[in-house]
Amino acid sequence: MQRNKEVKIKFSACLIANKLR
């Protein structure tokens, strides 16, 4: 479950980076 949380955070960071672009 902890790994799932990490993946979600990575995905969120990717989305945020895309928005900033």
C-alpha positions in Angstrom: 0.0 0.0 0.0 2.9 2.3 0.8 4.2 1.8 -2.7 0.8 2.8 -4.2 1.0 6.0 -2.3 4.5 6.7 -3.7 3.2 6.1 -7.2 0.3 8.5 -6.6 2.7 11.2 -5.4 4.9 10.7 -8.5 1.9 10.9 -10.7 0.7 14.0 -9.0 4.1 15.6 -9.3 4.1 14.7 -13.0 0.7 16.4 -13.5 1.9 19.5 -11.6 5.0 19.7 -13.7 2.9 19.4 -16.9 0.7 22.2 -15.7 3.7 24.5 -15.0 4.9 23.8 -18.5 
